[in-house]
Amino acid sequence: MYRLSIALLLTALASTSCGTEPDASLTRDGALDRPFELVDGGTTTLAELNREDGRPIVVNLWATWCAPCLEEMPDLEAVHRDRSDEIRFVGLNISDSPTRAAQRIEEIGITYLLGQDPDGGFVATVGTVGLPATAFINRSGKLVRVHQGQLDYDGLQAAIDEYLS
């Protein structure tokens, strides 16, 4: 596990852009098949969500202690409201108190699907370092891009158009 963490860290640090294309090993290691808890108590995977209706998926990784995460969430919600018929949005709260996360979700008014990654395993699987991070999964269920850092409304719209069209 220690070697895997170091390898993921070095891979992320070697990237010079805010967005990275995941290498094949990350996808093979099961990012899309990794189960996560829904805030309503159920469990699912991104692969299951993709198979439900074939919509591409935008997965935002966030935490209550991450100021840029909280700043971008209203923009994610706005894009979700504009494009939910064509794109599924999922927010995964990372290593956070469920009570605190629920409080923030209510305060911000988030309506897209929300889940929890209490041990940070999904973050490690997709190779992100730091939050926020946003993963883009195409209609075929392939992880095509991971954006490291905050996105605003226009940036998210542009990323969706570029990676999920």
Backbone hydrogen bonds, N-H to C=O, Kabsch-Sander energy under -0.5 kcal/mol:
donor,donor_aa,acceptor,acceptor_aa,energy
5,S,1,M,-2.6
6,I,2,Y,-2.3
7,A,3,R,-2.7
8,L,4,L,-2.6
9,L,5,S,-2.3
10,L,6,I,-2.7
11,T,7,A,-2.3
12,A,8,L,-2.4
13,L,9,L,-2.6
14,A,10,L,-1.8
15,S,11,T,-0.8
15,S,12,A,-0.8
20,T,146,V,-2.9
26,L,23,D,-1.2
27,T,23,D,-1.2
28,R,24,A,-2.6
29,D,25,S,-1.9
30,G,27,T,-1.5
31,A,26,L,-1.0
34,R,30,G,-0.9
34,R,31,A,-0.6
36,F,44,T,-2.6
37,E,116,Q,-1.3
38,L,42,G,-3.1
39,V,114,L,-2.3
41,G,38,L,-2.2
44,T,36,F,-2.1
47,A,32,L,-2.6
49,L,45,T,-2.0
50,N,46,L,-2.5
51,R,47,A,-2.2
52,E,48,E,-1.5
53,D,49,L,-0.9
54,G,50,N,-2.3
57,I,137,I,-2.5
58,V,88,R,-2.8
59,V,57,I,-0.6
59,V,135,A,-2.9
60,N,58,V,-0.6
60,N,90,V,-2.9
61,L,59,V,-0.5
61,L,133,A,-3.4
62,W,60,N,-0.5
62,W,92,L,-2.3
66,C,63,A,-1.3
67,A,65,W,-0.8
70,L,66,C,-1.9
71,E,67,A,-2.1
72,E,68,P,-1.9
73,M,69,C,-1.2
76,L,72,E,-2.2
77,E,73,M,-2.6
78,A,74,P,-2.2
79,V,75,D,-2.4
80,H,76,L,-2.6
81,R,77,E,-2.5
82,D,78,A,-1.8
83,R,79,V,-2.4
84,S,80,H,-1.6
86,E,83,R,-1.8
87,I,83,R,-2.4
88,R,56,P,-3.0
90,V,58,V,-2.7
91,G,113,L,-2.6
92,L,60,N,-3.2
92,L,90,V,-0.5
93,N,91,G,-0.6
93,N,115,G,-2.6
94,I,62,W,-3.0
95,S,93,N,-0.5
95,S,117,D,-2.0
101,A,97,S,-2.7
102,A,98,P,-2.5
103,Q,99,T,-1.9
104,R,100,R,-2.1
105,I,101,A,-2.6
106,E,102,A,-2.1
107,E,103,Q,-2.4
108,I,104,R,-2.6
109,G,105,I,-1.8
110,I,105,I,-1.9
113,L,89,F,-1.0
115,G,91,G,-3.2
116,Q,37,E,-2.9
117,D,93,N,-3.3
120,G,117,D,-1.6
124,A,120,G,-1.8
125,T,121,G,-2.2
126,V,122,F,-2.2
127,G,123,V,-0.9
128,T,123,V,-1.9
133,A,61,L,-1.3
134,T,147,H,-2.7
135,A,59,V,-3.0
136,F,145,R,-2.8
137,I,57,I,-2.8
138,N,142,K,-2.4
141,G,138,N,-2.1
144,V,136,F,-2.6
144,V,142,K,-0.8
145,R,136,F,-1.2
146,V,20,T,-2.7
147,H,134,T,-3.5
148,Q,18,C,-4.1
148,Q,146,V,-0.6
149,G,132,P,-2.7
149,G,147,H,-0.6
156,L,152,D,-2.7
157,Q,153,Y,-2.3
158,A,154,D,-2.5
159,A,155,G,-2.2
160,I,156,L,-2.6
161,D,157,Q,-2.4
162,E,158,A,-2.3
163,Y,159,A,-3.0
164,L,160,I,-2.3
165,S,161,D,-0.5
